[in-house]
Amino acid sequence: MKLEIAKRIRTSPIYSSAMWAHDLQVWVRATRKGSFSQHGEDRFIRDFFTSRKTGVYLDIGASHPFKISNTYLLYRSGWKGVTVEPIPRLGALHRRWRPRDKLLPVGVGTTAGELEFFEMLPSVLSTLDASVANEYIAQGKATLLKKYHIPVLTIDQVIRQTTEQGQVDFLSIDIEGLDADVINSIDYSRFRPSLICVEIISSETRETAAQIFDRAGYKIVNEIGCNLFVSPA
């Protein structure tokens, strides 16, 4: 019933106008607050790079261009980069709100190809991992809106499409279940962002991520909400 109502609302002719008005209200409130992320993560990120006026970020699993975004505050400060978001509706919003950025409408995994994508309601819980999607549904955290196949790139392929010859100052990864696999696939001998943020969805994921980063020569510098921050040791 909830899914049918959501689909009817989304196909309503007034939906786009209503969402535009809602987004604008959210943008105004976040601007006044000085933070667009969920728990103030973006203020920590800004302060970490306090001496940098400009820089490059790579935002994997970017979702909405500014709602619960770890990179939009940097964008407003003059930074630019690559946002990776496969949901077409959200991609269109990125092009509207963040024209300096390069949008990649793909998923990110450990191998390139094509995978089934589970678009959830809310969209921030969308995932390429069927087990994660089923868990969210069982827990009542999300509803499956639709599923379809999307192109998937490895993180190395995405990095090669990033500006400044693949140089990234800040990397944010939020891909609901595949985060640990993706950070483990990074070649840290060639790619060493000054700050990395990865979403942690369980204690097991945190332990795995901490071990991966330790082997790569990164140390934990902060934990905010469900996000783990690391920088070169």
HELIX and SHEET records of a PDB file:
HELIX    1   1 LYS A    2  ARG A   10  1                                   9    
HELIX    2   2 TYR A   15  LYS A   33  1                                  19    
HELIX    3   3 GLU A   41  PHE A   48  1                                   8    
HELIX    4   4 TYR A   72  ARG A   76  1                                   5    
HELIX    5   5 PRO A   88  TRP A   97  1                                  10    
HELIX    6   6 SER A  123  LEU A  125  5                                   3    
HELIX    7   7 ALA A  130  ALA A  138  1                                   9    
HELIX    8   8 ILE A  155  ARG A  160  1                                   6    
HELIX    9   9 GLU A  164  GLY A  166  5                                   3    
HELIX   10  10 ASP A  179  ASN A  184  1                                   6    
HELIX   11  11 SER A  203  ARG A  215  1                                  13    
SHEET    1   A 7 LYS A 102  LEU A 104  0                                        
SHEET    2   A 7 LYS A  80  VAL A  84  1                                        
SHEET    3   A 7 VAL A  56  ILE A  60  1                                        
SHEET    4   A 7 PHE A 170  ILE A 173  1                                        
SHEET    5   A 7 LEU A 195  GLU A 199  1                                        
SHEET    6   A 7 ASN A 227  PRO A 232 -1                                        
SHEET    7   A 7 TYR A 218  ILE A 224 -1                                        
SHEET    1   B 3 GLY A 107  GLY A 109  0                                        
SHEET    2   B 3 THR A 143  THR A 154  1                                        
SHEET    3   B 3 GLY A 113  LEU A 121 -1                                        
END                                                                             
